[in-house]
């Protein structure tokens, strides 16, 4: 104790205490610097972590917003964009399909009338009027709620009418040829032997006298019998009479269905 007090009383002792105080103050400053450095490092780490998270969030949001129009992974338009275009094309095509279907169904009565009148040996413009009425009525019913253009409706009805007349004239010819062969040869459909069938085919281009066989080999029959020109003239004659009867019908009802024609 005496030594300690003695040392404090000495000038050397005071110098040692001053040095100790200086060292303690320096150590405190160093500790504060270390604490500040650690705090700064922690803040920077937290900021970096937050920025990375925001980047990830923004990336996900960008993908979500663009997915509806473009797939960033494949480089092609997204599936919903493709399907929306497909649905648009489908919506434009369906009225045309319905219009064709209605016109074909409406043409059936006129086709049957042409075949019946042709079997009697006549060609009448009333058949064209009936067919035109049926085609127009069927087309109008099937496209009631659509917005097809006038040009499209006229083309559909005209094409269906021409094809219907061709089918009717061809059918009436096949029925007539089958009936004549059965009467002239005195045989029934399906009763010919193989040799007779081959001989008949070499002669006129058909293998049997039935309507189905005559229809199946109709082109060959026209060539072997040199009747192609007669068939074309008959077809054009029927188209002309049908157009004559159907023109007035179309003109009459076009005003009533102005939204379609």
C-alpha positions as CSV (number, residue, x, y, z in Angstrom):
1,X,0.0,0.0,0.0
2,X,2.8,2.3,0.9
3,X,4.5,1.4,-2.4
4,X,1.4,2.2,-4.3
5,X,0.9,5.5,-2.7
6,X,4.5,6.2,-3.1
7,X,4.3,5.4,-6.8
8,X,1.3,7.7,-7.2
9,X,3.1,10.4,-5.5
10,X,6.0,10.1,-7.9
11,X,6.1,11.9,-11.2
12,X,6.8,8.6,-12.9
13,X,3.7,7.1,-11.3
14,X,1.5,9.9,-12.7
15,X,2.9,9.4,-16.1
16,X,2.0,5.7,-16.0
17,X,-1.6,6.6,-15.0
18,X,-1.8,9.0,-17.9
19,X,-0.6,6.4,-20.3
20,X,-3.2,3.9,-19.0
21,X,-5.9,6.5,-19.4
22,X,-4.8,7.1,-23.0
23,X,-4.7,3.5,-23.7
24,X,-8.2,3.0,-22.3
25,X,-9.5,5.9,-24.3
26,X,-7.9,4.5,-27.5
27,X,-9.4,1.1,-26.8
28,X,-12.8,2.6,-26.3
29,X,-12.5,4.5,-29.6
30,X,-11.4,1.3,-31.4
31,X,-14.4,-0.5,-29.9
32,X,-16.8,2.2,-31.1
33,X,-15.3,2.1,-34.6
34,X,-15.7,-1.7,-34.7
35,X,-19.3,-1.4,-33.6
36,X,-20.0,1.2,-36.3
37,X,-18.4,-1.0,-38.9
38,X,-20.4,-4.0,-37.9
39,X,-23.6,-2.0,-38.0
40,X,-22.8,-0.6,-41.4
41,X,-22.0,-4.1,-42.7
42,X,-25.3,-5.4,-41.3
43,X,-27.2,-2.5,-43.0
44,X,-25.5,-3.2,-46.4
45,X,-26.3,-6.9,-46.2
46,X,-29.9,-6.2,-45.4
47,X,-30.2,-3.7,-48.3
48,X,-28.7,-6.2,-50.7
49,X,-31.0,-8.9,-49.6
50,X,-34.0,-6.6,-50.0
51,X,-33.0,-5.5,-53.5
52,X,-32.6,-9.1,-54.6
53,X,-36.0,-10.0,-53.3
54,X,-37.5,-7.0,-55.1
55,X,-35.8,-8.0,-58.3
56,X,-37.2,-11.5,-58.0
57,X,-40.7,-10.0,-57.3
58,X,-40.4,-7.7,-60.3
59,X,-39.3,-10.6,-62.5
60,X,-42.3,-12.7,-61.6
61,X,-44.6,-9.7,-62.1
62,X,-43.3,-9.0,-65.5
63,X,-43.8,-12.6,-66.5
64,X,-47.3,-12.5,-65.2
65,X,-48.2,-9.3,-67.1
66,X,-46.7,-10.4,-70.4
67,X,-48.0,-14.0,-70.3
68,X,-51.3,-13.0,-71.8
69,X,-49.7,-11.8,-75.0
70,X,-46.2,-13.3,-75.2
71,X,-44.4,-16.3,-73.8
72,X,-41.0,-15.0,-72.8
73,X,-39.6,-18.5,-72.4
74,X,-40.4,-19.9,-75.8
75,X,-40.4,-16.7,-77.9
76,X,-43.9,-17.5,-79.4
77,X,-47.3,-15.9,-78.7
78,X,-48.9,-17.2,-75.6
79,X,-51.6,-19.9,-75.8
80,X,-54.5,-17.6,-74.9
81,X,-53.6,-15.2,-77.8
82,X,-53.6,-18.1,-80.2
83,X,-56.9,-19.4,-79.0
84,X,-58.5,-16.0,-79.1
85,X,-57.5,-15.8,-82.8
86,X,-58.8,-19.3,-83.5
87,X,-62.1,-18.4,-81.8
88,X,-62.4,-15.3,-84.0
89,X,-61.8,-17.3,-87.2
90,X,-64.3,-19.9,-86.0
91,X,-66.9,-17.2,-85.3
92,X,-66.5,-16.0,-88.9
93,X,-66.7,-19.5,-90.4
94,X,-69.7,-20.8,-88.5
95,X,-72.3,-18.5,-90.2
96,X,-71.0,-19.5,-93.6
97,X,-71.3,-23.2,-92.7
98,X,-74.8,-22.7,-91.4
99,X,-75.8,-20.7,-94.5
100,X,-74.6,-23.5,-96.8
101,X,-76.3,-26.2,-94.7
102,X,-79.6,-24.2,-94.7
103,X,-79.4,-23.6,-98.5
104,X,-78.7,-27.3,-99.2
105,X,-81.7,-28.5,-97.0
106,X,-83.9,-25.9,-98.7
107,X,-82.9,-27.1,-102.2
108,X,-84.1,-30.7,-101.6
109,X,-87.8,-30.0,-102.5
110,X,-86.8,-28.4,-105.7
111,X,-84.4,-31.3,-106.6
112,X,-87.2,-33.8,-106.1
113,X,-89.6,-31.7,-108.2
114,X,-87.0,-31.5,-111.0
115,X,-86.5,-35.3,-111.0
116,X,-90.3,-35.9,-111.0
117,X,-91.0,-33.5,-113.8
118,X,-88.0,-34.8,-115.9
119,X,-89.4,-38.3,-115.5
120,X,-92.6,-37.0,-117.2
121,X,-90.5,-35.6,-120.0
122,X,-90.9,-31.9,-119.2
123,X,-88.7,-29.1,-118.1
124,X,-90.5,-26.3,-116.2
125,X,-89.4,-23.0,-114.9
126,X,-91.6,-23.6,-111.8
127,X,-89.0,-26.1,-110.6
128,X,-86.4,-23.3,-110.5
129,X,-88.8,-21.1,-108.6
130,X,-89.5,-23.8,-106.1
131,X,-85.8,-24.5,-105.6
132,X,-85.0,-20.8,-105.3
133,X,-87.7,-20.4,-102.7
134,X,-86.4,-23.4,-100.7
135,X,-82.8,-22.3,-100.9
136,X,-83.6,-18.7,-99.8
137,X,-85.8,-19.9,-97.0
138,X,-83.3,-22.4,-95.7
139,X,-80.4,-19.9,-95.9
140,X,-82.4,-17.2,-94.1
141,X,-83.5,-19.5,-91.3
142,X,-80.0,-20.7,-90.6
143,X,-78.3,-17.3,-90.7
144,X,-81.0,-15.3,-88.9
145,X,-78.7,-14.0,-86.2
146,X,-75.6,-13.6,-88.2
147,X,-74.2,-10.7,-90.2
148,X,-73.1,-12.3,-93.5
149,X,-72.6,-9.9,-96.4
150,X,-75.0,-9.7,-99.3
151,X,-72.4,-10.9,-101.7
152,X,-71.6,-13.9,-99.6
153,X,-75.3,-14.9,-99.4
154,X,-75.8,-14.6,-103.1
155,X,-72.7,-16.7,-103.9
156,X,-73.8,-19.4,-101.5
157,X,-77.4,-19.6,-102.9
158,X,-76.2,-19.5,-106.5
159,X,-73.6,-22.3,-106.0
160,X,-76.1,-24.5,-104.1
161,X,-78.7,-24.0,-106.8
162,X,-76.3,-24.9,-109.7
163,X,-75.1,-28.0,-107.8
164,X,-78.7,-29.0,-106.9
165,X,-79.7,-28.8,-110.6
166,X,-76.7,-30.9,-111.7
167,X,-77.6,-33.5,-109.1
168,X,-81.2,-33.5,-110.1
169,X,-80.5,-33.8,-113.8
170,X,-77.9,-36.5,-113.3
171,X,-80.2,-38.5,-111.1
172,X,-83.1,-38.2,-113.6
173,X,-80.8,-39.5,-116.4
174,X,-79.6,-42.4,-114.4
175,X,-83.2,-43.4,-113.5
176,X,-84.2,-43.1,-117.1
177,X,-81.3,-45.2,-118.4
178,X,-81.9,-47.9,-115.8
179,X,-85.6,-48.1,-116.6
180,X,-84.9,-48.3,-120.4
181,X,-82.2,-51.0,-120.0
182,X,-84.5,-53.2,-117.8
183,X,-87.4,-52.8,-120.3
184,X,-85.3,-53.4,-123.5
185,X,-83.2,-56.2,-122.1
186,X,-86.0,-57.8,-120.2
187,X,-83.8,-58.3,-117.1
188,X,-84.0,-57.2,-113.5
189,X,-81.3,-55.5,-111.5
190,X,-78.7,-57.9,-110.2
191,X,-79.8,-60.8,-112.4
192,X,-77.0,-60.7,-114.9
193,X,-74.2,-63.3,-114.9
194,X,-70.6,-62.3,-114.9
195,X,-70.2,-62.8,-118.7
196,X,-73.3,-60.8,-119.4
197,X,-72.2,-58.1,-117.0
198,X,-68.8,-57.8,-118.8
199,X,-70.4,-57.8,-122.2
200,X,-72.8,-55.0,-121.2
201,X,-69.9,-53.0,-119.8
202,X,-68.0,-53.4,-123.1
203,X,-71.1,-52.3,-125.0
204,X,-72.4,-49.3,-123.1
205,X,-70.0,-48.9,-120.0
206,X,-72.2,-50.3,-117.2
207,X,-72.1,-53.7,-115.6
208,X,-75.7,-53.9,-114.4
209,X,-79.1,-52.3,-115.1
210,X,-79.6,-51.1,-111.5
211,X,-79.7,-47.4,-110.7
212,X,-76.7,-47.6,-108.4
213,X,-74.5,-49.3,-111.1
214,X,-75.7,-46.8,-113.8
215,X,-74.9,-43.9,-111.4
216,X,-71.5,-45.4,-110.5
217,X,-70.5,-45.7,-114.2
218,X,-72.4,-42.7,-115.5
219,X,-69.3,-41.0,-117.0
220,X,-68.2,-44.1,-118.9
221,X,-71.8,-44.6,-120.1
222,X,-71.9,-41.0,-121.6
223,X,-68.5,-41.6,-123.3
224,X,-69.4,-45.0,-124.8
225,X,-72.8,-43.9,-125.9
226,X,-71.5,-40.5,-127.1
227,X,-74.1,-38.8,-125.0
228,X,-72.0,-36.3,-123.2
229,X,-73.0,-33.4,-125.4
230,X,-76.7,-34.3,-124.9
231,X,-76.3,-34.4,-121.1
232,X,-74.5,-31.0,-121.1
233,X,-77.3,-29.4,-123.2
234,X,-79.9,-30.9,-120.9
235,X,-78.1,-29.6,-117.9
236,X,-77.7,-26.1,-119.3
237,X,-81.4,-26.1,-120.4
238,X,-82.5,-27.0,-116.8
239,X,-80.2,-24.3,-115.4
240,X,-81.6,-21.7,-117.8
241,X,-85.2,-22.6,-116.9
242,X,-84.4,-22.7,-113.2
243,X,-82.6,-19.4,-113.4
244,X,-85.7,-17.9,-115.2
245,X,-88.0,-19.1,-112.5
246,X,-85.6,-18.5,-109.6
247,X,-84.6,-15.0,-110.6
248,X,-88.0,-13.5,-109.9
249,X,-88.2,-15.4,-106.6
250,X,-84.8,-14.2,-105.5
251,X,-85.6,-10.6,-106.5
252,X,-89.0,-10.8,-104.7
253,X,-87.6,-12.1,-101.4
254,X,-84.3,-10.2,-101.5
255,X,-86.0,-7.1,-100.3
256,X,-87.7,-9.0,-97.4
257,X,-84.3,-10.3,-96.3
258,X,-82.3,-7.2,-97.0
259,X,-80.2,-7.9,-93.9
260,X,-78.9,-11.0,-95.6
261,X,-79.0,-10.0,-99.2
